[in-house]
Amino acid sequence: MAVGCTPATPTLRHIDAAAFTSAVTDAARQLGVPGALVLAVTPHGRFVASAGTTELGEQLPPAVDTRFRIASNTKTYNNTN
């Protein structure tokens, strides 16, 4: 597509906030993680969904400023191009 052209049909659909939250909650449950936070920023807006807790035995849902300990998980990322 040439610069400055508008596609004939939009390629990005609007996000349904309730469906987005439901998908995050379902994924967290299926993966067995205690808590999850997903932030999606699109031209249509900013969408945040959290599920679970930040502390086992408590009901402290993750927030945008919650720090997640990921330990050595980043070692699995391939940074070569």
N, CA, C and O atoms as a printed pandas DataFrame, in Angstrom:
     atom_number atom_name residue_name chain_id  residue_number  x_coord  y_coord  z_coord
0              1         N          MET        A               1    0.853   -1.171    0.000
1              2        CA          MET        A               1    0.000    0.000    0.000
2              3         C          MET        A               1    0.898    1.233    0.000
3              4         O          MET        A               1    1.894    1.270    0.722
4              5         N          ALA        A               2    0.567    2.210   -0.776
5              6        CA          ALA        A               2    1.348    3.433   -0.872
6              7         C          ALA        A               2    1.157    4.280    0.382
7              8         O          ALA        A               2    0.117    4.222    1.038
8              9         N          VAL        A               3    2.174    5.059    0.697
9             10        CA          VAL        A               3    2.110    5.953    1.854
10            11         C          VAL        A               3    0.968    6.938    1.654
11            12         O          VAL        A               3    0.812    7.509    0.575
12            13         N          GLY        A               4    0.181    7.129    2.688
13            14        CA          GLY        A               4   -0.917    8.078    2.632
14            15         C          GLY        A               4   -2.220    7.496    2.121
15            16         O          GLY        A               4   -3.240    8.185    2.128
16            17         N          CYS        A               5   -2.214    6.251    1.681
17            18        CA          CYS        A               5   -3.445    5.613    1.198
18            19         C          CYS        A               5   -4.227    5.033    2.366
19            20         O          CYS        A               5   -3.646    4.591    3.357
20            21         N          THR        A               6   -5.515    5.037    2.245
21            22        CA          THR        A               6   -6.380    4.437    3.244
22            23         C          THR        A               6   -6.908    3.125    2.695
23            24         O          THR        A               6   -7.392    3.079    1.564
24            25         N          PRO        A               7   -6.820    2.042    3.490
25            26        CA          PRO        A               7   -7.330    0.762    2.992
26            27         C          PRO        A               7   -8.835    0.837    2.741
27            28         O          PRO        A               7   -9.544    1.597    3.401
28            29         N          ALA        A               8   -9.314    0.048    1.788
29            30        CA          ALA        A               8  -10.732    0.037    1.438
30            31         C          ALA        A               8  -11.588   -0.417    2.613
31            32         O          ALA        A               8  -12.681    0.105    2.831
32            33         N          THR        A               9  -11.091   -1.387    3.366
33            34        CA          THR        A               9  -11.820   -1.855    4.545
34            35         C          THR        A               9  -10.886   -1.790    5.740
35            36         O          THR        A               9   -9.700   -2.093    5.611
36            37         N          PRO        A              10  -11.398   -1.399    6.904
37            38        CA          PRO        A              10  -10.539   -1.331    8.077
38            39         C          PRO        A              10  -10.005   -2.727    8.443
39            40         O          PRO        A              10  -10.745   -3.710    8.407
40            41         N          THR        A              11   -8.730   -2.797    8.789
41            42        CA          THR        A              11   -8.137   -4.088    9.139
42            43         C          THR        A              11   -8.158   -4.344   10.631
43            44         O          THR        A              11   -7.938   -5.476   11.062
44            45         N          LEU        A              12   -8.416   -3.325   11.426
45            46        CA          LEU        A              12   -8.442   -3.469   12.878
46            47         C          LEU        A              12   -9.867   -3.290   13.381
47            48         O          LEU        A              12  -10.470   -2.227   13.232
48            49         N          ARG        A              13  -10.389   -4.351   13.976
49            50        CA          ARG        A              13  -11.745   -4.269   14.514
50            51         C          ARG        A              13  -11.711   -3.649   15.903
51            52         O          ARG        A              13  -10.704   -3.730   16.606
52            53         N          HIS        A              14  -12.807   -3.037   16.288
53            54        CA          HIS        A              14  -12.918   -2.479   17.631
54            55         C          HIS        A              14  -12.882   -3.606   18.658
55            56         O          HIS        A              14  -13.393   -4.698   18.406
56            57         N          ILE        A              15  -12.288   -3.343   19.795
57            58        CA          ILE        A              15  -12.194   -4.333   20.859
58            59         C          ILE        A              15  -13.387   -4.181   21.786
59            60         O          ILE        A              15  -13.686   -3.083   22.256
60            61         N          ASP        A              16  -14.060   -5.281   22.043
61            62        CA          ASP        A              16  -15.137   -5.314   23.024
62            63         C          ASP        A              16  -14.477   -5.512   24.385
63            64         O          ASP        A              16  -13.884   -6.562   24.632
64            65         N          ALA        A              17  -14.570   -4.523   25.270
65            66        CA          ALA        A              17  -13.871   -4.565   26.557
66            67         C          ALA        A              17  -14.266   -5.775   27.398
67            68         O          ALA        A              17  -13.408   -6.383   28.039
68            69         N          ALA        A              18  -15.538   -6.131   27.407
69            70        CA          ALA        A              18  -15.990   -7.284   28.189
70            71         C          ALA        A              18  -15.426   -8.581   27.630
71            72         O          ALA        A              18  -15.008   -9.452   28.393
72            73         N          ALA        A              19  -15.408   -8.720   26.314
73            74        CA          ALA        A              19  -14.856   -9.928   25.692
74            75         C          ALA        A              19  -13.349   -9.999   25.916
75            76         O          ALA        A              19  -12.806  -11.085   26.119
76            77         N          PHE        A              20  -12.675   -8.869   25.883
77            78        CA          PHE        A              20  -11.235   -8.803   26.129
78            79         C          PHE        A              20  -10.926   -9.279   27.548
79            80         O          PHE        A              20  -10.034  -10.102   27.751
80            81         N          THR        A              21  -11.661   -8.762   28.521
81            82        CA          THR        A              21  -11.480   -9.172   29.921
82            83         C          THR        A              21  -11.773  -10.652   30.096
83            84         O          THR        A              21  -11.047  -11.350   30.804
84            85         N          SER        A              22  -12.818  -11.129   29.463
85            86        CA          SER        A              22  -13.175  -12.543   29.550
86            87         C          SER        A              22  -12.073  -13.421   28.966
87            88         O          SER        A              22  -11.751  -14.466   29.531
88            89         N          ALA        A              23  -11.494  -13.011   27.847
89            90        CA          ALA        A              23  -10.421  -13.786   27.216
90            91         C          ALA        A              23   -9.194  -13.853   28.113
91            92         O          ALA        A              23   -8.560  -14.904   28.212
92            93         N          VAL        A              24   -8.850  -12.749   28.766
93            94        CA          VAL        A              24   -7.697  -12.724   29.678
94            95         C          VAL        A              24   -7.963  -13.613   30.887
95            96         O          VAL        A              24   -7.093  -14.382   31.297
96            97         N          THR        A              25   -9.157  -13.512   31.458
97            98        CA          THR        A              25   -9.523  -14.337   32.615
98            99         C          THR        A              25   -9.488  -15.818   32.253
99           100         O          THR        A              25   -8.945  -16.628   33.004
100          101         N          ASP        A              26  -10.061  -16.173   31.114
101          102        CA          ASP        A              26  -10.066  -17.569   30.670
102          103         C          ASP        A              26   -8.656  -18.092   30.438
103          104         O          ASP        A              26   -8.332  -19.211   30.835
104          105         N          ALA        A              27   -7.814  -17.282   29.794
105          106        CA          ALA        A              27   -6.427  -17.703   29.528
106          107         C          ALA        A              27   -5.657  -17.903   30.826
107          108         O          ALA        A              27   -4.917  -18.878   30.955
108          109         N          ALA        A              28   -5.816  -17.006   31.784
109          110        CA          ALA        A              28   -5.118  -17.131   33.068
110          111         C          ALA        A              28   -5.545  -18.412   33.787
111          112         O          ALA        A              28   -4.714  -19.114   34.364
112          113         N          ARG        A              29   -6.833  -18.706   33.747
113          114        CA          ARG        A              29   -7.340  -19.923   34.389
114          115         C          ARG        A              29   -6.789  -21.167   33.699
115          116         O          ARG        A              29   -6.330  -22.096   34.363
116          117         N          GLN        A              30   -6.834  -21.186   32.364
117          118        CA          GLN        A              30   -6.352  -22.348   31.607
118          119         C          GLN        A              30   -4.851  -22.567   31.791
119          120         O          GLN        A              30   -4.390  -23.708   31.832
120          121         N          LEU        A              31   -4.092  -21.485   31.903
121          122        CA          LEU        A              31   -2.644  -21.597   32.074
122          123         C          LEU        A              31   -2.242  -21.855   33.519
123          124         O          LEU        A              31   -1.095  -22.206   33.796
124          125         N          GLY        A              32   -3.180  -21.683   34.435
125          126        CA          GLY        A              32   -2.909  -21.934   35.843
126          127         C          GLY        A              32   -2.018  -20.882   36.493
127          128         O          GLY        A              32   -1.306  -21.177   37.453
128          129         N          VAL        A              33   -2.054  -19.652   35.971
129          130        CA          VAL        A              33   -1.256  -18.589   36.571
130          131         C          VAL        A              33   -2.070  -17.900   37.666
131          132         O          VAL        A              33   -3.285  -17.758   37.530
132          133         N          PRO        A              34   -1.420  -17.471   38.746
133          134        CA          PRO        A              34   -2.167  -16.832   39.828
134          135         C          PRO        A              34   -2.717  -15.459   39.450
135          136         O          PRO        A              34   -3.759  -15.044   39.958
136          137         N          GLY        A              35   -2.022  -14.756   38.559
137          138        CA          GLY        A              35   -2.480  -13.434   38.163
138          139         C          GLY        A              35   -1.925  -13.049   36.816
139          140         O          GLY        A              35   -0.864  -13.518   36.405
140          141         N          ALA        A              36   -2.652  -12.190   36.133
141          142        CA          ALA        A              36   -2.214  -11.725   34.814
142          143         C          ALA        A              36   -2.768  -10.334   34.564
143          144         O          ALA        A              36   -3.827   -9.964   35.072
144          145         N          LEU        A              37   -2.029   -9.577   33.774
145          146        CA          LEU        A              37   -2.463   -8.254   33.355
146          147         C          LEU        A              37   -2.104   -8.102   31.890
147          148         O          LEU        A              37   -0.971   -8.372   31.492
148          149         N          VAL        A              38   -3.063   -7.670   31.091
149          150        CA          VAL        A              38   -2.821   -7.461   29.660
150          151         C          VAL        A              38   -3.240   -6.042   29.322
151          152         O          VAL        A              38   -4.339   -5.603   29.660
152          153         N          LEU        A              39   -2.343   -5.335   28.648
153          154        CA          LEU        A              39   -2.611   -3.976   28.184
154          155         C          LEU        A              39   -2.527   -3.991   26.668
155          156         O          LEU        A              39   -1.511   -4.401   26.107
156          157         N          ALA        A              40   -3.576   -3.551   26.004
157          158        CA          ALA        A              40   -3.578   -3.441   24.552
158          159         C          ALA        A              40   -3.825   -1.978   24.193
159          160         O          ALA        A              40   -4.827   -1.389   24.599
160          161         N          VAL        A              41   -2.909   -1.408   23.436
161          162        CA          VAL        A              41   -3.056   -0.028   22.982
162          163         C          VAL        A              41   -3.261   -0.070   21.477
163          164         O          VAL        A              41   -2.398   -0.543   20.736
164          165         N          THR        A              42   -4.398    0.424   21.034
165          166        CA          THR        A              42   -4.745    0.409   19.616
166          167         C          THR        A              42   -5.163    1.815   19.191
167          168         O          THR        A              42   -5.329    2.685   20.045
168          169         N          PRO        A              43   -5.335    2.051   17.920
169          170        CA          PRO        A              43   -5.852    3.347   17.480
170          171         C          PRO        A              43   -7.245    3.640   18.041
171          172         O          PRO        A              43   -7.683    4.790   18.052
172          173         N          HIS        A              44   -7.934    2.603   18.504
173          174        CA          HIS        A              44   -9.292    2.776   19.042
174          175         C          HIS        A              44   -9.303    3.035   20.537
175          176         O          HIS        A              44  -10.359    3.317   21.102
176          177         N          GLY        A              45   -8.159    2.946   21.187
177          178        CA          GLY        A              45   -8.109    3.208   22.615
178          179         C          GLY        A              45   -7.164    2.293   23.348
179          180         O          GLY        A              45   -6.432    1.506   22.750
180          181         N          ARG        A              46   -7.198    2.414   24.660
181          182        CA          ARG        A              46   -6.345    1.647   25.561
182          183         C          ARG        A              46   -7.245    0.685   26.327
183          184         O          ARG        A              46   -8.248    1.096   26.910
184          185         N          PHE        A              47   -6.885   -0.593   26.323
185          186        CA          PHE        A              47   -7.703   -1.607   26.963
186          187         C          PHE        A              47   -6.848   -2.356   27.978
187          188         O          PHE        A              47   -5.759   -2.830   27.657
188          189         N          VAL        A              48   -7.346   -2.458   29.192
189          190        CA          VAL        A              48   -6.624   -3.143   30.262
190          191         C          VAL        A              48   -7.536   -4.218   30.838
191          192         O          VAL        A              48   -8.710   -3.969   31.111
192          193         N          ALA        A              49   -6.988   -5.407   31.018
193          194        CA          ALA        A              49   -7.739   -6.497   31.646
194          195         C          ALA        A              49   -6.814   -7.186   32.629
195          196         O          ALA        A              49   -5.660   -7.475   32.313
196          197         N          SER        A              50   -7.325   -7.448   33.825
197          198        CA          SER        A              50   -6.538   -8.188   34.808
198          199         C          SER        A              50   -7.361   -9.363   35.312
199          200         O          SER        A              50   -8.591   -9.367   35.269
200          201         N          ALA        A              51   -6.626  -10.358   35.792
201          202        CA          ALA        A              51   -7.279  -11.563   36.313
202          203         C          ALA        A              51   -6.464  -12.082   37.481
203          204         O          ALA        A              51   -5.248  -11.902   37.532
204          205         N          GLY        A              52   -7.132  -12.717   38.403
205          206        CA          GLY        A              52   -6.429  -13.358   39.511
206          207         C          GLY        A              52   -5.933  -12.381   40.550
207          208         O          GLY        A              52   -6.548  -11.344   40.801
208          209         N          THR        A              53   -4.806  -12.731   41.153
209          210        CA          THR        A              53   -4.280  -11.982   42.276
210          211         C          THR        A              53   -2.764  -11.823   42.161
211          212         O          THR        A              53   -2.098  -12.574   41.448
212          213         N          THR        A              54   -2.240  -10.840   42.873
213          214        CA          THR        A              54   -0.793  -10.638   42.910
214          215         C          THR        A              54   -0.156  -11.365   44.084
215          216         O          THR        A              54    1.069  -11.446   44.182
216          217         N          GLU        A              55   -0.993  -11.896   44.977
217          218        CA          GLU        A              55   -0.481  -12.592   46.155
218          219         C          GLU        A              55   -1.392  -13.778   46.481
219          220         O          GLU        A              55   -2.590  -13.615   46.714
220          221         N          LEU        A              56   -0.801  -14.965   46.491
221          222        CA          LEU        A              56   -1.595  -16.161   46.775
222          223         C          LEU        A              56   -2.269  -16.048   48.137
223          224         O          LEU        A              56   -1.665  -15.591   49.107
224          225         N          GLY        A              57   -3.516  -16.467   48.194
225          226        CA          GLY        A              57   -4.293  -16.402   49.426
226          227         C          GLY        A              57   -4.957  -15.060   49.644
227          228         O          GLY        A              57   -5.679  -14.884   50.626
228          229         N          GLU        A              58   -4.733  -14.117   48.760
229          230        CA          GLU        A              58   -5.327  -12.783   48.859
230          231         C          GLU        A              58   -6.131  -12.492   47.601
231          232         O          GLU        A              58   -6.014  -13.202   46.602
232          233         N          GLN        A              59   -6.934  -11.464   47.652
233          234        CA          GLN        A              59   -7.676  -10.999   46.485
234          235         C          GLN        A              59   -7.155   -9.622   46.101
235          236         O          GLN        A              59   -7.835   -8.614   46.291
236          237         N          LEU        A              60   -5.933   -9.590   45.554
237          238        CA          LEU        A              60   -5.298   -8.347   45.143
238          239         C          LEU        A              60   -5.062   -8.390   43.634
239          240         O          LEU        A              60   -3.998   -8.823   43.190
240          241         N          PRO        A              61   -6.035   -7.950   42.845
241          242        CA          PRO        A              61   -5.883   -8.040   41.394
242          243         C          PRO        A              61   -4.720   -7.182   40.902
243          244         O          PRO        A              61   -4.455   -6.115   41.456
244          245         N          PRO        A              62   -4.030   -7.645   39.868
245          246        CA          PRO        A              62   -2.937   -6.870   39.296
246          247         C          PRO        A              62   -3.445   -5.548   38.726
247          248         O          PRO        A              62   -4.563   -5.461   38.219
248          249         N          ALA        A              63   -2.600   -4.522   38.821
249          250        CA          ALA        A              63   -2.902   -3.208   38.247
250          251         C          ALA        A              63   -1.804   -2.863   37.242
251          252         O          ALA        A              63   -0.801   -3.570   37.144
252          253         N          VAL        A              64   -1.995   -1.797   36.513
253          254        CA          VAL        A              64   -1.038   -1.409   35.484
254          255         C          VAL        A              64    0.356   -1.181   36.066
255          256         O          VAL        A              64    1.353   -1.437   35.391
256          257         N          ASP        A              65    0.438   -0.710   37.291
257          258        CA          ASP        A              65    1.747   -0.444   37.892
258          259         C          ASP        A              65    2.285   -1.615   38.725
259          260         O          ASP        A              65    3.294   -1.460   39.413
260          261         N          THR        A              66    1.639   -2.767   38.676
261          262        CA          THR        A              66    2.102   -3.952   39.404
262          263         C          THR        A              66    3.394   -4.460   38.778
263          264         O          THR        A              66    3.511   -4.554   37.556
264          265         N          ARG        A              67    4.349   -4.780   39.619
265          266        CA          ARG        A              67    5.608   -5.364   39.142
266          267         C          ARG        A              67    5.486   -6.879   39.223
267          268         O          ARG        A              67    5.122   -7.436   40.259
268          269         N          PHE        A              68    5.798   -7.532   38.108
269          270        CA          PHE        A              68    5.759   -8.982   38.042
270          271         C          PHE        A              68    7.182   -9.511   38.046
271          272         O          PHE        A              68    8.017   -9.058   37.263
272          273         N          ARG        A              69    7.460  -10.459   38.913
273          274        CA          ARG        A              69    8.768  -11.106   38.931
274          275         C          ARG        A              69    8.759  -12.181   37.847
275          276         O          ARG        A              69    7.947  -13.105   37.881
276          277         N          ILE        A              70    9.661  -12.051   36.897
277          278        CA          ILE        A              70    9.694  -13.016   35.802
278          279         C          ILE        A              70   10.951  -13.870   35.834
279          280         O          ILE        A              70   11.143  -14.728   34.973
280          281         N          ALA        A              71   11.810  -13.639   36.824
281          282        CA          ALA        A              71   13.023  -14.436   37.019
282          283         C          ALA        A              71   13.815  -14.553   35.724
283          284         O          ALA        A              71   14.146  -13.538   35.112
284          285         N          SER        A              72   14.121  -15.766   35.300
285          286        CA          SER        A              72   14.963  -15.973   34.119
286          287         C          SER        A              72   14.162  -16.243   32.852
287          288         O          SER        A              72   14.713  -16.760   31.880
288          289         N          ASN        A              73   12.889  -15.911   32.839
289          290        CA          ASN        A              73   12.057  -16.191   31.662
290          291         C          ASN        A              73   12.558  -15.526   30.394
291          292         O          ASN        A              73   12.335  -16.043   29.299
292          293         N          THR        A              74   13.226  -14.395   30.518
293          294        CA          THR        A              74   13.677  -13.684   29.309
294          295         C          THR        A              74   14.810  -14.431   28.615
295          296         O          THR        A              74   15.123  -14.107   27.470
296          297         N          LYS        A              75   15.430  -15.400   29.247
297          298        CA          LYS        A              75   16.481  -16.173   28.592
298          299         C          LYS        A              75   15.934  -16.969   27.398
299          300         O          LYS        A              75   16.697  -17.359   26.515
300          301         N          THR        A              76   14.658  -17.202   27.369
301          302        CA          THR        A              76   14.079  -17.975   26.272
302          303         C          THR        A              76   13.847  -17.132   25.028
303          304         O          THR        A              76   13.546  -17.680   23.968
304          305         N          TYR        A              77   13.979  -15.820   25.130
305          306        CA          TYR        A              77   13.753  -14.955   23.965
306          307         C          TYR        A              77   14.981  -14.966   23.074
307          308         O          TYR        A              77   16.111  -14.919   23.561
308          309         N          ASN        A              78   14.766  -15.028   21.795
309          310        CA          ASN        A              78   15.839  -15.012   20.822
310          311         C          ASN        A              78   15.995  -13.587   20.323
311          312         O          ASN        A              78   15.111  -13.069   19.640
312          313         N          ASN        A              79   17.092  -12.956   20.649
313          314        CA          ASN        A              79   17.310  -11.554   20.259
314          315         C          ASN        A              79   18.117  -11.410   18.975
315          316         O          ASN        A              79   18.512  -10.297   18.631
316          317         N          THR        A              80   18.369  -12.482   18.267
317          318        CA          THR        A              80   19.149  -12.368   17.034
318          319         C          THR        A              80   18.239  -11.976   15.885
319          320         O          THR        A              80   17.065  -12.346   15.848
320          321         N          ASN        A              81   18.773  -11.253   14.986
321          322        CA          ASN        A              81   17.997  -10.826   13.795
322          323         C          ASN        A              81   18.531  -11.449   12.549
323          324         O          ASN        A              81   18.007  -11.205   11.462
